[in-house]
Amino acid sequence: MKRFLIPLFIGCAVVITVTQILPYCSLPYNLCDTTPVSDRKYYFHVTRRESDTGNGTERTLPTYLKSEYPSLEECYRIIEEGRQYVNASFKAVPDLTEDVEVVDVLRKGCDEFKYRYHFFNKTQEKTYSTADEMRFSVAFTILIHKDLHQVASLLGAIYRSQHLYCIHVDAKSPKAMIEGAKLMSACFPNVFESSKRESVVYASFSRLRAEINCMEDLLKVPTNMYNWKYLINLCGQDYPTRTNLEMVNQLKSMDGGMCLSGTTQLNEIAVNRAKYIHVLKNATVGNSTVQVLQQTKQLLDPPPYNLTIAKNIAYAVFTRDYLQWALVDSVEGKALLNWTSYTRTPDEHFWATLYLYPKSPRSSETITWRNIARAILWKYNATENYCGGYWQHNSCVFGAGGLWWITDRQELFVNKFDIKYDSIPTRCLRLLIDDRTRGLTTDKNPHQQPMKT
């Protein structure tokens, strides 16, 4: 693991209104833009593509945009039109920036990379953060396997010097992705790659193992360097909906509690995932041989310590105490982890099963589907097409038409996004987050109050 630098926590509460002339406006960052909203344009991304196919054909922009980089005013219009006309069709605007292009930027130096992806520098953190924010450290795991450009945009949106970030890169990732993640993590004292790298197979134990590798690394960081109390697990297709201050206020309102959503009522599919032994098999897909998880007819032994299997959403807000107990201190956690390696989608039952165990440091004896960590639009829950994009594994990959649904949510993050399909949702979310970051003292922010947990 890399050597960490001890962060300096600067207590500085600054109240700024949107109409003030902001300091440090010579800095290359949109938070310093003082032009009227109707005239404002933001440029976040590395490459402006002029064609969809690479054959020189000029891209036809949607009629609702003046350019493929939307203004804040255009984002508000997309949201309102989507809300008013559910199923409204918005033409997608792909961003086809390749991994090698991001690597080229990183090779030019960290300053160039931070500039391109608009990371907060120390001056901006001091100007747009409260003293409580600067003292409140959060740990993040980020599992990635593709689209370095999108990952860099995600990290730029959530980065603060007081937080701690562990990135796990799938061992099967392209060479440019692996190199880019290494160069990117080297740019920051509080961003590092996991000490162990897994080759992740969909629905297999490797997905959970990859995340736990990062969690174990984060737990090893001394508390006198980064004294985080909460951990949020992410993947490269997530994006925040809340500002850093809103996230901090949400976590503080939980008063040391944990938010893990799930149920003890299992349907037949969920039962079979932990009833039979599952193994990895080679399969031919096109001209390639890949590993897939297959269910055998062999029954799996009952779970250890008379644990009752429960189902959970894979994404949660974990407390440090719970992770320390589950992954390090308890024999029950180690035994269950070994047992789940033979199941399907263990990341969707490992956490809740341990959480409901009487000896765990839990904040509740029950579990519900309420989740503040992640909003996911499931196909079977969508009475109308709120997605605006397309469906993958029965969950929505959002297009611009789903922005109104996203901005109505109070969860901390939304999943899924694919900027090579449509870059407008994440670009607009970044604009909205940045605008609220500098205007949190106004009455126009609908997300100022934490969700009830």
Beta strands, then each sheet from edge to edge (+ up, - down):
strand 1: 138-144
strand 2: 164-169
strand 3: 191-193
strand 4: 230-235
strand 5: 238-240
strand 6: 262-263
strand 7: 276-285
strand 8: 288-299
strand 9: 311-312
strand 10: 317-319
strand 11: 374-376
strand 12: 390-392
strand 13: 395-397
strand 14: 413-415
sheet 1: 3+ 2+ 1+ 4+ 10-
sheet 2: 5+ 14- 11-
sheet 3: 6+ 9-
sheet 4: 7+ 8-
sheet 5: 12+ 13-
end
